[in-house]
Amino acid sequence: MIRRRFAASYLITVSLCALAGCIFSPARKPPIVKVPHPYPILSNPFLVLDALQQDYEGRDSNEVKLLYDKDNYQGTSIDASDQSTYNTRWADEVEHVAALARSTTITQVAFTFPTSQTRFTDVSDPPGWATIQVQGLHIQIDDGQVSHLLYETGVTNEFKFVPHAPDASSSTDTTWKIIRWTEVH
């Protein structure tokens, strides 16, 4: 009698496993859930650049909006060979990242800052501003079979930051935003 119960329960267990698939079957692996990398708190200019890298590579225009001073941001690209300039505003930066996100052919976006970044205070800036200068910023966009390298060695990028204090009575609530981005080719 015990053998019959054991045999019956064994057959039921084997049958259920066959119907449901074995837990050790490679085809039944649990799905891999990608946990997004948390966004840095914008409490200093270096963390703003970290967030810029993450948002650009992730093509997240909603987060990019938070990095720039919406009303006063100005981006300038200068070609030293012919002194031509190209200017951008907050909306241009946000739309650029949104366009990257909408593209169905872009397979990868890489935005890499060099390890050496110099922070300083420019005496010509308003009080409280900070500047970070980088050389060798690398931006690469792979679009189908074509890879676009947007910055090369020898380009100087200067990011200027302005502090924003959501609560004027608290010095710990200061966040930073990019107010200027100048690149010289």
N, C-alpha and C positions, 0 to 999 in steps of 0.2 A: 504494500500500500504506500509506504514512504517512497519507494522507488518510482511508483507511478506518478505521485505528486511531483517529485523532483523532475522526472522526465517531462511531465506536462508543463511545469513552470519553465524548464529549460527550453522546450520547443516554443513556448509563447515568447520568451525573451529573444530567442534567435529570430523568430518570425518578425517581431517588432523591429529589431535591428535591421533586418533585411529590408523591411518596408521603409523605415525612416532613414536608412543609410547609417553606416558605422561612424561613430564619432572620430575614429582614427582615419577615415577616408580623406585623402587630399582634396577631393571635390567638395567636402563639407566643412572646410575651414571657416572659422568665423570671419566676418568682414573686418577689414582693417579700417579703423576710424581715425582720420587725420585730425588731430587737435591743433587748431590754429595757434601760432606763436602769439603770445600776448603782446599787445602794443605797448611800447615804452611810455612811461609817464614823461611828459614834456617838461621836466623840471630843470633841465640845463641844455645848452645848445648842442652838446655832443649827442644827447639822447634824441633830440629833434632830427639830427642827421641819421641816426640809427632808424628812427621811424620812417624817414624819407626813403631810405633804402628798402625797408620792409614793405612799405605801401606801394612803391614803384614796382618792385619785383612781383608783388601780389596783385598789381593792377587794381588797387583799391582807391577809387576816386573819392569815396566818402571819407576815408581817413586822411587822404591828402589834403582835403579842404581844411582840416584842422591845423595843418603845419604852417600855413602861410598867413600873414596878416592880410585879411581879406580886403580892407579898404586902402591900404598903403603899399602893398607889395609891388615891387618892380624888378623884373628880370631883364638883364642886358647881356647880349652876346656881341663881342667885339672881335672883328677880324683885323688883326694888327697889320696884315699885309696891304689892305686897301682902306683901312679905317671905317669900313662899313659896320653898321650896328643893327641889331634886331632886338626889339623890346617885347616883353611879355608881361601880362598881368595875372592876377589870381585866377580868373576864369580860364585863361589860356592853359595854365598849369593843370588845373582840374580837368579840363576837356581833353588834354593830351593823354592823361592817365585813363580817362573814361574811354577814349578811342582805342587804347591798347586793350582794354577789357572787352570791348565789343568785337574786336577782330577775331575771326574764326581761323585765321591762318598763322597767327603768332604762336609759336611753340614754347618760347622761353624769353624771359626778360631778365637780364643781369645788370645790377647797379651796384658797383663795388667801389667803396672809398679806399684810398690808400691808408696804410697803417699810421702814417705820419700826418697829423692834422695839427695846425698851429692856431691856438686861440689867443687873441689879443684885443685890446681896446684901441680903436682908431680915434685919435684926438679930434678929427673933423666930424665925428658922429655926435648925435645928441647924447646927453648923459644916460648911462645905463645900458646902452647898446653893447653888444659883443660881436666880434668877428672871428670866423674860422676860415683859414686859407688852406686849400688842398691843391696838390699838383698830382696829376695822374688818375683822376676820377675816370672810371671805366664804365661806360654804358653800352650794352650790346643787346640788340633785339633780333631774335631769330624768327624770320617770317618765311615759312615754307623752307625752300632750299637756299634762301638768301639770308646772310647774316649782316646786319647793319651795325657798324662800330661808330658810335656817335661822338666819342671823345677819345683823343689819343694822348700819348705822352707829350708834354710840352704845353698843355693847356692849363692855365691857372684858373681855379674857381675860388671865388670869395663869397662866403655866405655871411650875411649880417642878420643879427637876431635882435628882436626887441622883447623886453619882458612884458608880460601881461599879468596883472594881479586881479583875479576875479573878486577877491575880498580885500579892499584897501586897508582894512584893519589888521590883516594877517600877512606877515612876510613869508609864511610857509606855503601860501597858495599861489606863488608865482609860477607861471608857465612861460615858455619861450616860443616865439613864432619867427619864421623867416620873413624878413621885411625886404631884403635885397639879395639877389643872386647875380653875380657878375662873373662872366667867363671871358677870358682873353685868349684867343687863338694865336 
